[in-house]
Amino acid sequence: MEPPENSKVALEEAEEIILRWDSTASEEAREKMIFQGDRIEVDRYLSAVDQIQRSISSVSISDDQAKINSAIQIAMARLEDEFRNILLTHTSPIETDSLTDPSSSTHSAATSFSAGVSEFEDDGDEDKEEEEEELLRRGDSSNSVSYRSTSSIREIDLIPSDAVIDLRSIAERMISAGYLRECIQVYGSVRKSTVDSSFKNLGIEKLSIGDIQRLEWDQLEVKIRRWIRAAKVCIRIVFASEKKLCEQIFEDIGTSIDDACFMETVKGPAIQLFNFAEAISISRRSPEKLFKILDLHDALMDLIPDIDVVFESKSSESIRIQAAEILSRLAEAARGILSEFENAVLREPSRVAVPGGTIHPLTRYVMNYISLISDYKQTLNELIVSKPSTGSRYSGDPTTPDMEFAELEGKTPLALHLIWIIVILQFNLDGKSKHYKDASLVHLFMMNNVHYIVQKVKGSPELREMIGDDYLRKQTGKFRLAATNYQRATWVRVLYCLRDEGLHVSGSFSSGVSKSALRERFKTFNAMFEEVHRTQATWLIPDSQLKEELRISISEKLIPAYRSFLGRFRNHIESGKHPENYIKYSVEDLENAVLDFFEGYPVSQHLRRRSQ
């Protein structure tokens, strides 16, 4: 133990050093920073602070106690300034190449979905993604910042190690002297401004939940895409690196001080970050939002383990809880949207028949929609755990179609929902087909639409796997039956004109043909075929293969029947007057006329006549 005289001398020397750096009393002290100067002076000042702190308990005279308390206050004010200055000197937003999250994926199955099912392009975001991909290819050789990786978390050294040592030495003395709150406030204010700058670089805006919910959906789609990329960087790099810095400076100085400083720094930015996802999760539900909500859900689900690591302390529990609750709400939103989509398909109210019996816009919309749903099979299989609420043949409800699950045993709940959507789509289409007055067009309309459904399922391996080939075969049978029904409705009555019955009179079979009946039969056939040709040329079969198949099927029935009828009876007509009024068309004329069918536009008022 030092003799009293030596102790008093040491105390006086310490006071002198502290007073020399009192910025309120000296211009020189105001203009200079101790930790930017000679290291000997740094050590001398810190030793003086230590000497003053040690003297507090040993001084008994009130005058000396007052002097020491004054010296402590001056020293703490000085150390607070030094602490702030070191932080500011080494404070800058994380460099762009450091903000590249190597585990981030820029792919999204559906960046936008509207009535036209189109991908929303944002040139600015694409440029940024290309820049990030280039940085990934280049690696970190150009980045002098060192970091260590823990799984997908990448902790960057935000401040050089010598500056960290200085900050820690100051923090130890401020906290020891009872200036913990001041230390935390200075640290938090400086570091939070840096995090805010990193947020700005990442394109994260300061928007309230209300602001977000007032934005148009096309604006939100772009922001969601940007948020997903930014959130990965914020959690895995920005917040993780801030946590590491707090540990480097404050760990083991006091109870959970590093956690307190970390939360002082990032709690506001973290809330700002998650408020965006929360606003989306509680926004009004509509079908076009499903895929972006699933993108958000997948991104957040991927981040939850990292959030649990970065925000592992008791003081940051609220952040973990908020993230988990948002994830749950996003999952519920996805389930709700799917249910609402099913109801919207069932109740879609349009009453205007599409011209020409072509594919209804609802069919295209729904099938493109469920094709995109199949791209999210992995996520939705986890979220969709219950069967759809359907009708049954015993329900007696005429406004809801039947669907028996016994025939679909072994299907996942998601697959059952997709099949149910197809069922209710066809139920709705069947209702819309009734708006056509021509029975043939009713069948053509259903053929076109069911065929489109089958082709969309076949064109998506994921969708086909879930729907199953058995169900696909049933749908194929449906559109083939519709094609058969169309032919019956149109051509049975036309071909009926080419029968022999009713043309013969009593007497010899070979010569007993009624020419007047025969002339009337030819006139009726011509009129009926011309009407069919005129009408059905304006009908449309968009699928070229289906169109060709139906034309061939028509020709296989019509042409042989007409050729045979013509062969049996043309002599009876040509031996009389004006045969061209009755035999207006050759077999070749009919073959060519069939090629006009289902093109979707009017043809010449009259068929091309056979060559005379």
C-alpha positions as a printed Julia matrix, in Angstrom:
612×3 Matrix{Float64}:
   0.0     0.0      0.0
   1.32    3.44    -0.94
   2.24    5.84     1.91
  -0.37    8.62     2.28
   2.06   11.23     0.97
   2.69    9.28    -2.26
  -1.01    8.62    -2.71
  -1.81   12.3     -2.38
   0.86   13.21    -4.93
  -0.46   10.63    -7.37
  -3.98   11.97    -6.91
  -2.89   15.53    -7.53
  -1.02   14.48   -10.67
  -4.06   12.6    -11.91
  -6.31   15.62   -11.28
  -3.84   17.81   -13.15
  -3.92   15.52   -16.21
  -7.73   15.39   -16.21
  -8.07   19.16   -15.83
  -5.59   19.73   -18.64
  -8.02   17.94   -20.98
 -11.12   19.72   -19.65
 -12.73   20.94   -22.87
 -14.8    23.51   -20.99
 -11.68   25.28   -19.69
  -9.17   25.03   -22.53
  -9.31   25.92   -26.22
  -6.55   23.4    -26.91
  -8.51   20.67   -25.13
 -11.57   21.47   -27.21
  -9.71   21.25   -30.51
  -7.72   18.07   -29.85
  -8.76   14.52   -29.15
  -6.65   12.43   -26.81
  -7.1     9.16   -28.71
  -6.05   10.75   -31.99
  -2.71   11.78   -30.53
   0.28   10.19   -28.82
  -0.4     6.76   -27.32
   1.68    7.71   -24.29
  -0.76   10.52   -23.56
  -3.67    8.09   -24.01
  -2.17    5.71   -21.46
  -1.36    8.6    -19.1
  -4.96    9.88   -19.25
  -6.5     6.46   -18.68
  -4.14    5.88   -15.75
  -5.2     9.23   -14.3
  -8.86    8.19   -14.55
  -8.05    4.91   -12.84
  -6.18    6.78   -10.07
  -9.13    9.1     -9.47
 -11.57    6.16    -9.35
  -9.38    4.28    -6.88
  -9.18    7.35    -4.66
 -12.94    7.69    -4.19
 -13.16    5.13    -1.4
 -10.0     6.26     0.42
 -10.68   10.0      0.64
 -12.5    11.11     3.76
 -12.13   14.89     3.85
 -15.15   16.5      2.23
 -13.1    19.03     0.27
 -11.01   16.26    -1.26
 -14.17   14.26    -1.97
 -15.65   17.21    -3.84
 -12.49   17.64    -5.9
 -12.47   13.95    -6.83
 -16.16   13.99    -7.79
 -15.52   17.05    -9.95
 -12.53   15.34   -11.58
 -14.63   12.22   -12.24
 -17.36   14.28   -13.94
 -14.82   16.1    -16.09
 -13.12   12.81   -16.99
 -16.4    11.11   -17.87
 -17.48   14.03   -20.05
 -14.12   13.83   -21.79
 -14.28   10.06   -22.23
 -17.81   10.36   -23.6
 -16.55   12.8    -26.23
 -13.61   10.52   -27.02
 -15.93    7.5    -27.24
 -18.23    9.33   -29.62
 -15.35   10.59   -31.74
 -13.78    7.12   -32.15
 -17.15    5.72   -33.17
 -17.75    8.54   -35.65
 -14.23    8.29   -37.07
 -14.75    4.64   -37.88
 -18.41    4.85   -38.76
 -19.55    4.45   -42.34
 -22.23    2.32   -44.0
 -21.17   -1.2    -44.88
 -19.65   -1.23   -48.34
 -21.81   -2.34   -51.27
 -19.86   -5.53   -51.91
 -20.12   -6.39   -48.22
 -23.89   -6.06   -48.52
 -24.04   -9.03   -50.88
 -25.71  -11.95   -49.21
 -24.14  -15.09   -50.75
 -27.11  -17.23   -49.73
 -29.64  -14.89   -51.32
 -31.63  -16.13   -54.28
 -33.08  -13.63   -56.72
 -35.39  -16.18   -58.35
 -39.09  -15.91   -57.8
 -41.61  -18.13   -59.5
 -44.08  -15.32   -59.79
 -43.02  -11.75   -59.37
 -46.44  -10.49   -60.31
 -49.89  -11.88   -60.95
 -52.79   -9.95   -62.36
 -55.59  -10.74   -64.77
 -53.05  -11.12   -67.53
 -50.6   -13.12   -65.39
 -47.48  -11.15   -66.27
 -44.09  -10.67   -64.68
 -43.5    -7.2    -63.32
 -40.11   -5.91   -64.41
 -38.2    -3.34   -62.39
 -35.11   -2.26   -64.25
 -33.53   -0.65   -61.22
 -33.79   -3.83   -59.19
 -32.51   -5.95   -62.06
 -29.45   -3.75   -62.41
 -28.8    -4.11   -58.7
 -29.16   -7.89   -58.9
 -26.71   -8.03   -61.79
 -24.29   -5.91   -59.76
 -24.61   -8.27   -56.81
 -24.1   -11.33   -59.01
 -20.94   -9.74   -60.41
 -19.71   -9.09   -56.88
 -20.37  -12.71   -55.98
 -18.37  -13.88   -58.98
 -15.57  -11.48   -58.08
 -15.56  -12.6    -54.45
 -14.28  -10.52   -51.57
 -10.7   -10.14   -52.79
 -11.36   -6.44   -53.37
 -12.83   -5.98   -49.92
 -10.34   -5.27   -47.14
 -13.0    -5.82   -44.46
 -12.45   -9.13   -42.7
 -15.36  -11.31   -41.65
 -16.17  -14.76   -40.36
 -19.07  -16.86   -41.54
 -21.37  -18.82   -39.27
 -23.73  -20.86   -41.45
 -25.55  -18.21   -43.54
 -24.64  -15.43   -41.1
 -21.69  -13.29   -42.15
 -20.22  -11.09   -39.45
 -18.1    -8.24   -40.75
 -15.56   -6.38   -38.62
 -17.14   -2.94   -38.63
 -14.35   -1.15   -36.72
 -10.6    -1.91   -36.72
  -9.35   -3.93   -33.78
  -7.16   -1.14   -32.31
 -10.15    1.21   -32.24
 -12.26   -1.54   -30.63
  -9.63   -1.84   -27.86
  -9.81    1.92   -27.25
 -13.61    1.86   -27.18
 -13.58   -1.02   -24.73
 -11.09    0.72   -22.46
 -13.29    3.82   -22.36
 -16.48    1.8    -21.84
 -14.95   -0.06   -18.9
 -14.13    3.19   -17.13
 -17.45    4.91   -17.89
 -19.45    1.92   -16.69
 -17.25    1.53   -13.6
 -17.9     5.18   -12.72
 -21.67    4.72   -13.06
 -22.02    6.25   -16.53
 -23.56    3.16   -18.17
 -26.64    4.98   -19.49
 -24.55    7.74   -21.09
 -22.24    5.16   -22.66
 -25.13    3.17   -24.12
 -26.88    6.3    -25.44
 -23.76    7.57   -27.21
 -23.03    4.17   -28.69
 -26.62    3.58   -29.77
 -27.11    6.98   -31.4
 -23.92    6.76   -33.47
 -24.31    3.14   -34.54
 -28.03    3.5    -35.28
 -27.3     6.29   -37.75
 -24.88    3.91   -39.49
 -27.5     1.17   -39.65
 -29.96    3.73   -41.05
 -27.44    4.56   -43.79
 -27.05    0.87   -44.63
 -30.84    0.6    -44.81
 -30.92    3.51   -47.22
 -28.28    1.87   -49.4
 -30.43   -1.26   -49.46
 -33.52    0.68   -50.51
 -35.42    0.19   -47.24
 -37.72    3.15   -46.76
 -39.12    4.55   -43.53
 -42.79    3.73   -44.02
 -45.43    3.14   -41.4
 -47.82    0.19   -41.65
 -50.5     2.66   -42.75
 -48.23    4.11   -45.46
 -47.53    0.63   -46.79
 -51.18   -0.4    -46.89
 -52.1     2.72   -48.85
 -49.7     1.88   -51.69
 -50.97    0.37   -54.94
 -50.23   -3.32   -55.32
 -47.94   -2.89   -58.33
 -45.79   -0.54   -56.21
 -45.79   -3.04   -53.35
 -44.68   -5.87   -55.62
 -41.48   -4.02   -56.42
 -40.94   -3.17   -52.75
 -41.53   -6.77   -51.66
 -38.93   -7.98   -54.1
 -36.47   -5.4    -52.78
 -37.38   -6.15   -49.15
 -36.69   -9.88   -49.5
 -33.18   -9.22   -50.75
 -32.57   -6.45   -48.2
 -33.94   -8.43   -45.23
 -31.45  -11.24   -45.81
 -28.6    -8.75   -45.84
 -29.93   -6.88   -42.78
 -30.28   -9.98   -40.61
 -27.28  -11.96   -41.78
 -24.78   -9.14   -42.24
 -25.86   -5.76   -40.84
 -27.5    -6.84   -37.57
 -25.15   -9.79   -37.07
 -22.12   -7.51   -37.48
 -23.57   -4.94   -35.08
 -24.09   -7.72   -32.53
 -20.5    -8.82   -32.93
 -19.24   -5.25   -32.44
 -21.28   -4.9    -29.24
 -19.76   -8.13   -27.96
 -16.24   -6.98   -28.84
 -16.66   -3.71   -26.92
 -18.98   -4.57   -24.02
 -18.91   -8.32   -23.37
 -18.07   -9.25   -19.75
 -17.89   -5.6    -18.65
 -21.25   -5.89   -16.93
 -24.42   -7.95   -16.96
 -25.88   -8.06   -20.5
 -24.49   -4.63   -21.37
 -23.57   -5.86   -24.85
 -27.2    -6.93   -25.36
 -28.46   -3.56   -24.14
 -26.18   -1.67   -26.55
 -27.13   -3.99   -29.4
 -30.85   -3.38   -28.85
 -30.27    0.36   -28.45
 -28.69    0.25   -31.91
 -30.93   -2.07   -33.9
 -34.34   -2.23   -32.22
 -35.72    0.73   -34.17
 -34.32   -0.44   -37.53
 -35.48   -4.02   -36.84
 -39.02   -2.84   -36.13
 -38.87   -0.7    -39.27
 -37.72   -3.74   -41.27
 -40.39   -6.1    -39.95
 -43.19   -3.52   -40.1
 -43.15   -3.89   -43.87
 -43.73   -7.65   -43.77
 -46.33   -7.18   -41.04
 -48.23   -4.64   -43.14
 -48.34   -7.09   -46.04
 -49.46   -9.94   -43.78
 -52.5    -8.0    -42.5
 -53.41   -6.25   -45.75
 -56.64   -6.87   -47.64
 -56.53  -10.28   -49.27
 -56.87  -10.72   -53.01
 -55.75  -13.47   -55.43
 -52.95  -11.48   -57.1
 -51.19  -11.09   -53.75
 -50.75  -14.81   -53.07
 -47.42  -15.36   -54.79
 -45.68  -12.33   -53.31
 -46.99  -13.3    -49.89
 -45.53  -16.78   -50.42
 -42.23  -15.2    -51.48
 -42.27  -13.18   -48.27
 -43.19  -16.25   -46.22
 -40.4   -18.33   -47.75
 -37.84  -15.57   -47.23
 -38.86  -15.05   -43.6
 -39.01  -18.8    -42.94
 -35.47  -19.06   -44.27
 -34.4   -16.2    -42.0
 -36.04  -17.42   -38.76
 -33.02  -19.56   -37.66
 -30.72  -16.57   -38.26
 -33.11  -14.22   -36.42
 -33.07  -16.63   -33.47
 -29.27  -16.52   -33.41
 -28.85  -12.77   -33.89
 -31.66  -11.89   -31.45
 -31.03  -14.71   -28.97
 -30.94  -12.63   -25.78
 -33.83  -12.04   -23.41
 -33.81   -8.32   -24.19
 -34.36   -8.98   -27.9
 -37.13  -11.53   -27.4
 -39.72   -9.1    -28.77
 -38.0    -9.14   -32.18
 -38.07  -12.95   -32.3
 -41.72  -12.96   -31.32
 -42.61  -10.34   -33.93
 -40.88  -12.31   -36.7
 -42.62  -15.55   -35.69
 -46.02  -13.85   -35.53
 -45.54  -12.27   -38.97
 -44.59  -15.68   -40.39
 -47.76  -17.16   -38.9
 -49.9   -14.33   -40.3
 -48.35  -14.7    -43.76
 -49.18  -18.42   -43.67
 -52.75  -17.66   -42.63
 -53.02  -14.99   -45.34
 -51.9   -17.53   -47.97
 -54.5   -20.04   -46.79
 -57.18  -17.36   -46.72
 -56.35  -16.12   -50.21
 -56.54  -19.65   -51.65
 -59.96  -20.13   -50.05
 -61.16  -16.75   -51.32
 -59.8   -17.52   -54.77
 -61.83  -20.74   -54.86
 -64.96  -18.85   -53.92
 -64.23  -16.13   -56.5
 -63.87  -18.75   -59.26
 -67.14  -20.38   -58.24
 -69.03  -17.07   -58.13
 -67.36  -15.25   -61.07
 -70.39  -13.42   -62.41
 -69.73  -12.59   -66.07
 -72.78  -13.3    -68.21
 -71.59  -12.25   -71.65
 -70.74  -15.24   -73.85
 -67.27  -15.05   -75.39
 -67.51  -14.74   -79.2
 -67.06  -17.91   -81.2
 -66.99  -20.28   -78.23
 -63.29  -19.71   -77.66
 -61.39  -20.07   -74.38
 -62.97  -17.94   -71.67
 -60.66  -15.39   -69.96
 -61.59  -16.98   -66.63
 -60.19  -20.32   -67.83
 -56.88  -18.76   -68.81
 -56.68  -16.81   -65.57
 -57.47  -19.76   -63.32
 -55.19  -22.25   -65.08
 -52.27  -19.83   -65.18
 -52.92  -19.16   -61.51
 -52.86  -22.78   -60.42
 -49.81  -23.43   -62.62
 -48.05  -20.79   -60.55
 -49.42  -22.36   -57.36
 -47.71  -25.6    -58.35
 -44.38  -23.76   -58.46
 -44.84  -23.17   -54.72
 -45.71  -26.81   -54.04
 -43.12  -27.3    -51.31
 -44.3   -24.32   -49.27
 -48.01  -24.82   -49.85
 -47.87  -28.51   -48.98
 -46.76  -27.39   -45.52
 -49.32  -24.59   -45.25
 -52.39  -26.32   -46.73
 -53.25  -29.12   -44.32
 -57.03  -29.45   -44.7
 -59.24  -30.55   -47.57
 -61.34  -27.96   -49.43
 -64.9   -27.31   -48.32
 -66.86  -28.86   -51.16
 -70.31  -30.02   -52.06
 -71.28  -33.65   -52.54
 -73.86  -35.45   -54.61
 -75.94  -35.76   -51.47
 -75.87  -32.07   -50.53
 -78.59  -31.06   -52.93
 -77.03  -27.6    -53.33
 -77.4   -26.56   -56.99
 -75.0   -23.65   -56.58
 -72.03  -25.87   -55.67
 -70.58  -28.74   -57.73
 -70.01  -32.27   -56.47
 -66.61  -33.66   -55.57
 -66.13  -37.06   -54.01
 -62.84  -37.5    -52.15
 -63.08  -41.29   -52.16
 -62.07  -41.23   -55.83
 -58.99  -39.12   -54.99
 -57.56  -41.09   -52.1
 -53.87  -40.52   -51.47
 -53.83  -36.95   -52.78
 -52.3   -34.2    -50.65
 -54.63  -31.47   -49.34
 -52.97  -29.04   -51.79
 -53.62  -31.38   -54.73
 -57.26  -31.71   -53.63
 -57.57  -27.91   -53.55
 -56.17  -27.67   -57.1
 -58.55  -30.35   -58.36
 -61.4   -28.58   -56.57
 -60.51  -25.33   -58.33
 -60.69  -27.15   -61.69
 -64.04  -28.67   -60.67
 -65.55  -25.31   -59.75
 -64.06  -23.7    -62.86
 -65.8   -26.25   -65.06
 -68.99  -25.83   -63.03
 -68.87  -22.09   -63.69
 -68.04  -22.62   -67.38
 -70.97  -24.99   -67.71
 -73.2   -22.19   -66.44
 -71.66  -19.71   -68.85
 -72.17  -22.11   -71.79
 -75.93  -21.78   -71.3
 -75.71  -18.2    -72.6
 -75.15  -19.59   -76.12
 -78.36  -20.09   -78.05
 -76.79  -22.6    -80.46
 -76.45  -26.07   -78.88
 -73.46  -26.83   -81.12
 -71.64  -23.77   -79.82
 -72.33  -24.84   -76.22
 -70.41  -28.07   -76.85
 -67.63  -26.34   -78.81
 -67.16  -23.85   -75.96
 -66.84  -26.63   -73.38
 -64.51  -28.59   -75.68
 -62.21  -25.59   -76.1
 -62.07  -24.8    -72.4
 -61.65  -28.33   -71.05
 -59.0   -28.99   -73.69
 -57.14  -25.87   -72.52
 -57.33  -27.11   -68.92
 -55.85  -30.47   -69.94
 -53.05  -28.85   -71.95
 -52.11  -26.53   -69.06
 -51.91  -29.46   -66.67
 -49.83  -31.47   -69.14
 -47.53  -28.49   -69.68
 -46.6   -28.22   -65.98
 -44.74  -31.27   -64.6
 -45.39  -30.12   -61.03
 -49.09  -29.61   -61.66
 -49.43  -32.87   -63.57
 -47.77  -34.78   -60.73
 -50.22  -33.35   -58.19
 -53.35  -33.67   -60.35
 -52.45  -37.19   -61.46
 -52.85  -38.96   -64.8
 -56.09  -40.68   -63.77
 -57.84  -37.35   -63.28
 -56.19  -36.02   -66.44
 -57.62  -38.94   -68.43
 -61.1   -38.11   -67.15
 -60.69  -34.51   -68.32
 -59.44  -35.7    -71.7
 -62.56  -37.84   -71.96
 -64.66  -34.76   -71.16
 -63.38  -32.61   -74.01
 -63.57  -35.55   -76.43
 -67.18  -36.11   -75.39
 -67.87  -32.4    -75.94
 -66.36  -32.71   -79.44
 -68.59  -35.7    -80.16
 -71.65  -33.85   -78.88
 -70.78  -30.86   -81.06
 -70.65  -33.09   -84.14
 -73.96  -34.69   -83.29
 -75.64  -31.34   -82.69
 -74.33  -29.88   -85.96
 -73.91  -32.66   -88.48
 -76.58  -35.25   -87.76
 -79.23  -32.98   -89.25
 -76.99  -32.06   -92.2
 -76.14  -35.67   -92.96
 -79.8   -36.55   -92.58
 -80.34  -34.75   -95.91
 -78.09  -37.31   -97.61
 -80.21  -40.35   -96.76
 -82.14  -42.36   -99.36
 -85.36  -42.55   -97.38
 -88.18  -40.44   -98.83
 -86.71  -40.19  -102.33
 -88.28  -43.3   -103.86
 -91.8   -43.66  -105.19
 -93.82  -46.86  -105.69
 -92.66  -49.0   -108.55
 -89.33  -50.13  -109.76
 -86.55  -49.33  -107.28
 -84.06  -48.4   -109.97
 -86.26  -45.89  -111.75
 -88.62  -44.86  -108.96
 -86.81  -41.74  -107.75
 -88.9   -38.67  -107.12
 -87.04  -35.87  -108.86
 -88.96  -33.19  -107.03
 -88.12  -34.77  -103.68
 -84.49  -35.14  -104.79
 -84.28  -31.52  -105.91
 -85.73  -30.43  -102.55
 -83.25  -32.64  -100.72
 -80.28  -31.07  -102.55
 -81.65  -27.57  -101.9
 -82.09  -28.35   -98.21
 -78.57  -29.79   -97.94
 -77.07  -26.75   -99.71
 -78.91  -24.31   -97.48
 -78.03  -26.15   -94.29
 -74.37  -26.56   -95.2
 -74.09  -22.91   -96.25
 -75.58  -21.8    -92.95
 -73.24  -24.06   -90.98
 -70.29  -22.86   -93.03
 -71.23  -19.2    -92.66
 -71.79  -19.51   -88.92
 -69.03  -21.86   -87.87
 -66.3   -20.16   -89.86
 -66.67  -17.37   -87.28
 -66.33  -19.82   -84.38
 -62.83  -20.27   -83.04
 -60.71  -23.2    -81.92
 -57.41  -21.59   -80.8
 -55.47  -24.84   -80.57
 -54.34  -25.69   -84.11
 -54.02  -29.42   -83.46
 -57.49  -29.67   -81.93
 -58.9   -27.62   -84.81
 -57.29  -29.9    -87.38
 -58.5   -33.03   -85.61
 -62.09  -31.79   -85.53
 -62.0   -30.76   -89.2
 -60.7   -34.21   -90.14
 -63.44  -35.85   -88.1
 -66.07  -33.7    -89.84
 -64.63  -34.48   -93.26
 -64.52  -38.21   -92.53
 -68.28  -38.17   -91.99
 -69.39  -35.49   -94.44
 -67.29  -36.11   -97.54
 -67.92  -39.87   -98.01
 -71.66  -39.37   -97.38
 -71.87  -36.52   -99.91
 -69.73  -38.36  -102.49
 -71.95  -41.45  -102.22
 -75.17  -39.43  -102.41
 -73.88  -37.49  -105.38
 -72.83  -40.7   -107.09
 -76.23  -42.29  -106.66
 -78.4   -39.34  -107.67
 -76.49  -36.81  -109.77
 -77.75  -38.36  -113.08
 -81.33  -37.75  -111.99
 -80.56  -34.07  -111.48
 -78.29  -33.5   -114.46
 -80.85  -35.0   -116.84
 -83.31  -32.27  -115.85
 -83.37  -28.47  -116.11
 -80.87  -26.18  -114.37
 -78.92  -28.87  -112.54
 -76.5   -26.23  -111.22
 -79.26  -24.9   -108.99
 -79.33  -28.17  -107.1
 -75.87  -29.67  -107.36
 -74.06  -26.49  -106.35
 -70.9   -28.01  -104.91
 -68.43  -30.65  -105.83
 -66.8   -32.93  -103.27
 -63.68  -30.77  -103.56
 -65.75  -27.65  -102.8
 -66.91  -29.18   -99.53
 -63.39  -30.32   -98.63
 -62.15  -26.76   -99.11
 -65.1   -25.29   -97.24
 -64.38  -27.42   -94.17
 -60.97  -25.72   -94.01
 -62.76  -22.42   -93.3
 -64.32  -23.78   -90.11
 -63.23  -22.48   -86.68
 -60.92  -19.75   -87.95
 -62.8   -17.05   -86.06
 -63.63  -14.66   -88.9
 -66.4   -14.38   -91.53
 -65.97  -15.96   -94.95
 -67.41  -14.99   -98.32
 -71.19  -14.92   -98.44
 -71.17  -17.79  -100.93
 -69.11  -20.92  -101.09
 -66.8   -21.27  -104.05
 -68.81  -23.05  -106.75
 -67.56  -26.15  -108.44
 -66.03  -25.61  -111.85
 -68.53  -25.97  -114.62
